[in-house]
Amino acid sequence: MEDEPLLTGSINRGSGDYGSHDSDQHQHEESSRAGRLSYSVTDDSEEQDADSELYIQQAVVFIEDAIQYRSINHRVDSGSLQLYRWYYSRICQWGLGFTIAVVLALAFIERPSSLTYTSDIRFKPKPWEPPCGLTEGIEMVCLCIFILDITVKSYLIGWEEFRMNKWLIGYIIVIAASVIDWMLSVSMMCNENLRVRRLIRPFFLLQNSSLMKKTLKCIKRTLPEIASVILLLALHLCVFTMIGMLIFSKSDDPEKNGEWETYFKNLPKALSSLLVLLTTANNPDGTYLLMNLMTAIIYNQFRGYLLMSIQTSIIRRRLGIRAAFEVLCCPGRGHTSTQSEGHVERVAVNMFLQVMSRVHMKSYCRQAIIKAAQQFPDGFINGEAFQRIFNELDKDYMKEHPPKPEYSSSVLQHIQYIYSHFYITVLGNVVALANVICICTALLLNSEKSASERDYFYMEIINCIFILYYLIEMLLKIVAFGWRGYLSYKNNMFDGFLTVLLLAIQIAIFITYRNPYEDVDPVSHRVMALWEMVRLVNMLIVFRFLRIIPEIKLMAVVASTLVDLVKNLRAFAGILLVVYYVFAVLGIWLFQGAITPPSNMSLISNSSTENNTTGPFSMDCGTFEQLEYWPNNFDDFAASLVLLYNIMVVNNWHVFTDAYTRYTTEWSLVYFVAWWLTSSVMWVNLFVALILENFTYKWDRSNTLSVEDVERIAYQSTVQLMFREQVQEPTEEELVAQLQQHPHLHLSW
């Protein structure tokens, strides 16, 4: 429902709309009252009051749709609106999200279970297996919730919308396939070797997020360009593979067959060897040419993705607000017209305030909108002003700092003036830098000394002096700003917390060791040794130095970019989770139990001097066995995720491909190359492209801003407001045309 295009061509809804009222409703549209809605009321005052209440309910729901960027193509009768608001309530959506998390987490408990203290196949005990029916019962409860979810969604949007929504049709297919596979599992007493429903469970996560759906559409659009580069990459590998096999062919002299034996013995081995070389840092063709070309293409395709997503969100918001305005302009509910200016639609302020009192939204946004609405002197709001009022939705709450305390003492006034000045913050940063420099100097002087050989006398004196300064700075700032004012600044909260923690640790050192300058054993067997306590103090001091980030504009831009990535790009992490889940399940199906340790474990302990070549086991330098990568396997779901992560970051991934090629077949390389292309080539480059887009925009804009303005961008504005200058607002004609296509709300102009 949320991913349908909003501004499309004319759609003939006709009279066959699912859930529409009887044909006599259309007669009301042509009645003498010229009612605006197809379900216009009769002349009875009771029915007029009922329909007036319905108009308010519709406006409330449309405004809530606009706030959440939801589609407005749903039923608008009173009962459906109540069900709609219940469905999108916080408890229902959290419950649905929790259900999705539970059904996905079953993979950690189901056979093969991940409930062991280690995944090392040499020492891994037999994991706890849940009894048959436990996970199946939990899964059936989740499937029943999904069935209820699809039932409610289908009813709310109606048949016409449902049959055009491929995601909901796929939702039904996935639920049906899961139920059938579940029945097979129960009938086989949970002894089946393959559970197909595990592979399709991530669909529940995808269909519940409109941002993930948009991301998949963008990936689909990018695939042709990515395929062209992959084809170029394949051609590059094939050409150099053939050249390598010609140059390093087998010789009659066994001493000259080293390269042939290791890299070019056959075509699959030659291809895999050059593919591994392509991903290493000592291959300029891959590192500096082909991989960067791939990043450039993905960036070129996705650099407008965030803007397009915001464009769609803005259109949905404008459409929802306009729909709320239209239903509030019904006869007798604030609609007025003047003959001189033509048909002028306006909404009464008192009726608008009544609507806003029912809308579920942030309190500060509600207060700002109500305050703006009360500024109209004639008591009416026209369409343009109605849209403009809701611009407050794009602004986050900017907390106002409490007023400074007023002192009668001249000494306190001078302290307040000095310690509320910006130069005190600069001085504090300089002192923190000096403290870090002292710690670095001490580390350099003691780098080759053990804990018992180090002299802590001077280090303790330095730490005490700096901690005393931090404490005085904190107390005087509290005097200058007051408790509430001091805690209203995030930097002060950060500094104050670390200062109190440093002071507590320093007091603990004095209490534990009485006089730290005496000759004490720094590694004594107490609760915490002196060396460990001093090291903890130094770590906290270094961490406190991060206070300088908000004070430097460019650092603030970088930090705000990272924060925005966490807040606004969660959909990409969700898709990556889906890909991880699918490949982990496939890996378990294909390679569970493939790698086994040797029966004689003494071979491993004696591997440094004796090489065993029996079977697939090998202790050559750099092999899976020699590096002791035994915990990286596909024997359970958790271990599979770790192994896939190692391959994604190209952490000796050729070691894993070599091992599984030896223990299974050479066709196993297809699986690992597919995962490398999906995760490392496409998805990592996708994240790089999005980081570049977000960072480039902020960097360019920050050149004309101060530090305070950068902080305002980071904490006051949403992404929609930051990109407002580049977003194209929908025209009046586009909004009206889309409202005329609404399957359940029939408006007449």
Number of C-alpha atoms within 10 A of each C-alpha: 22 18 17 15 12 20 17 11 11 10 12 9 15 8 12 11 15 18 18 19 14 11 11 11 17 17 13 19 19 13 11 7 13 14 20 21 21 22 21 21 19 12 9 8 10 11 13 15 12 12 20 19 13 19 23 21 23 23 27 25 25 27 29 23 21 26 22 15 21 21 22 27 23 22 23 25 19 16 10 16 19 13 15 20 16 13 17 14 13 11 11 14 14 12 13 20 14 13 21 21 15 14 21 18 12 17 21 15 19 22 19 18 19 21 18 14 10 14 22 18 17 14 12 12 13 9 17 14 13 13 10 14 14 11 18 19 13 14 20 17 14 19 20 13 16 19 16 12 15 17 12 15 17 20 18 23 23 19 16 15 21 18 12 12 16 12 18 18 14 14 20 16 12 17 21 15 15 22 17 13 17 21 15 15 19 15 11 10 11 19 12 11 9 12 16 14 17 19 17 17 20 22 16 22 20 19 18 17 14 17 21 21 18 16 18 16 11 14 18 10 13 17 14 11 15 20 12 13 17 17 12 13 17 13 12 16 19 16 11 14 24 15 12 18 19 11 12 18 17 17 11 8 7 9 7 13 16 14 15 19 15 12 20 26 17 14 14 14 20 22 22 22 18 20 19 18 17 19 20 15 11 10 14 14 15 19 16 11 11 18 19 14 15 22 19 16 19 25 22 15 18 22 18 13 17 18 19 15 14 21 20 19 20 21 24 26 26 25 30 30 26 24 26 26 23 22 24 28 22 22 14 10 16 19 19 17 11 9 7 7 7 8 12 14 19 24 23 20 20 14 15 23 16 12 20 19 13 14 17 15 15 12 10 15 18 19 14 15 20 18 13 15 22 16 12 13 9 9 15 22 23 16 17 11 14 20 17 13 17 23 14 16 21 18 17 15 15 11 10 8 13 14 10 16 14 12 13 7 8 9 10 15 15 13 14 22 12 15 19 18 11 9 11 14 16 13 11 17 18 14 16 22 18 14 21 19 13 16 20 14 12 16 12 10 11 14 10 10 11 8 16 12 11 15 16 20 12 11 14 16 12 15 20 15 12 16 20 15 16 21 18 13 19 21 15 17 21 20 21 25 22 19 15 14 19 22 17 16 12 12 17 17 14 14 19 21 13 19 23 15 14 23 17 11 16 19 12 14 19 12 11 15 15 12 11 17 14 10 10 14 14 22 13 12 9 9 7 14 18 22 18 13 16 19 13 14 21 20 13 15 22 17 12 20 19 16 18 18 15 20 17 13 20 17 14 20 24 17 16 21 22 14 14 19 17 11 12 13 17 14 19 19 14 17 20 16 14 21 16 21 23 16 19 24 21 17 23 20 15 14 17 16 14 15 20 13 15 15 8 8 10 9 17 17 10 12 15 12 8 12 16 14 10 8 9 15 21 18 21 16 11 13 18 22 19 17 12 13 16 17 18 21 28 27 24 26 27 21 21 27 20 17 21 24 16 15 21 20 13 15 13 15 20 22 18 21 22 19 21 22 16 17 18 16 10 15 11 19 20 12 14 21 18 13 19 20 14 16 21 19 20 19 21 16 20 24 19 15 21 21 18 15 20 19 20 14 13 20 16 10 14 18 11 9 13 12 17 13 14 24 18 12 20 20 17 17 17 18 18 20 18 17 15 16 9 12 17 14 12 16 11 13 9 16 19 16 16 18 22 18 21 19 27 23 23 17 18 12 8
